[in-house]
Amino acid sequence: MHAVIGIWTVDPAWHDEQHRLLREEIIPLVRRQPGFLTGYWMHDPESGRSHTTAVFHDLESAGRFKALVESGTRQAARVGVVSAVLTTVDVVAHAEHPDSPPR
């Protein structure tokens, strides 16, 4: 497995629009990507940064997704979201609660 990790600086003045776009456009788009397994969108109110993790079955799928994200950075900046870090990493281990339903 491979993951695309992003750290984003976000302008809180655009909060409502950012969350609307996340729910209505970004998450559905990510779910449709080949090789997509799971994703997390997180926000740290103390730092004002958002963190994303999208996990893919293979490096090729993760690389295509990273390129897609990079191509949308200008559009994201229009609603106050600026990329600070965007990288692809190997997932070397993962854990789930023993009672979690199988995926």
C-alpha positions in Angstrom: 0.0 0.0 0.0 1.0 3.6 -0.6 -0.4 6.8 0.8 -0.5 10.4 -0.4 0.0 12.7 2.6 -0.9 16.4 2.5 -0.5 19.2 4.9 -2.5 22.3 4.0 -2.6 25.9 5.4 -6.2 27.0 5.5 -7.8 30.4 5.7 -10.6 30.2 8.2 -12.6 32.9 6.4 -13.4 30.2 3.8 -14.4 27.5 6.3 -18.0 27.0 5.0 -17.0 26.8 1.4 -14.0 24.6 2.1 -16.3 22.1 3.9 -18.9 22.2 1.2 -16.3 21.5 -1.4 -14.8 18.7 0.7 -18.2 16.9 1.1 -19.7 17.6 -2.3 -16.7 17.4 -4.7 -13.4 16.3 -3.1 -14.5 13.1 -1.3 -16.6 11.8 -4.2 -13.7 12.5 -6.6 -11.2 10.7 -4.3 -13.5 7.7 -3.9 -13.6 7.2 -7.7 -9.8 7.1 -8.1 -8.4 3.7 -9.2 -6.7 1.8 -6.4 -8.3 4.0 -3.7 -8.7 2.2 -0.3 -9.4 4.8 2.4 -9.0 8.4 3.2 -8.9 10.8 6.2 -9.3 14.6 6.3 -8.2 16.1 9.6 -7.9 19.6 10.9 -5.7 21.0 13.7 -7.4 24.1 15.1 -4.3 25.2 17.1 -2.0 25.4 14.0 -4.7 26.2 11.5 -3.5 23.4 9.3 -5.4 20.5 7.7 -3.9 17.1 7.2 -5.0 14.5 4.6 -4.1 10.9 4.1 -5.4 9.0 1.1 -4.3 5.3 0.9 -4.0 3.4 -2.3 -3.5 -0.2 -3.3 -0.3 0.5 -5.2 2.4 3.1 -6.0 1.1 3.8 -9.5 -2.4 4.7 -8.2 -1.0 6.9 -5.5 1.3 8.6 -8.0 -1.6 9.4 -10.3 -3.7 10.7 -7.4 -0.8 12.9 -6.3 -0.5 14.4 -9.8 -4.3 15.1 -9.8 -4.0 16.9 -6.4 -1.0 18.9 -7.7 -3.0 20.0 -10.8 -5.7 21.4 -8.5 -3.6 23.5 -6.2 -4.5 26.7 -8.0 -8.2 26.0 -7.6 -7.7 25.2 -3.9 -5.9 28.4 -3.3 -9.0 30.3 -4.5 -10.8 29.1 -1.4 -8.0 29.6 1.0 -6.3 26.2 0.9 -2.5 26.2 0.2 -0.4 23.1 0.1 2.5 23.1 2.5 3.5 19.4 2.0 2.4 16.8 -0.5 4.2 13.5 -0.6 3.8 9.8 -1.4 4.9 7.3 1.2 5.0 3.5 1.6 2.5 2.2 4.2 4.7 -0.2 6.2 2.0 -1.3 8.7 -1.6 -0.5 9.8 -3.9 -1.6 12.6 -7.6 -1.7 13.1 -9.7 -2.4 16.2 -10.2 -6.2 16.4 -14.0 -5.7 16.3 -13.9 -3.5 13.1 -16.0 -4.9 10.3 -14.0 -6.1 7.3 -13.6 -3.7 4.4 
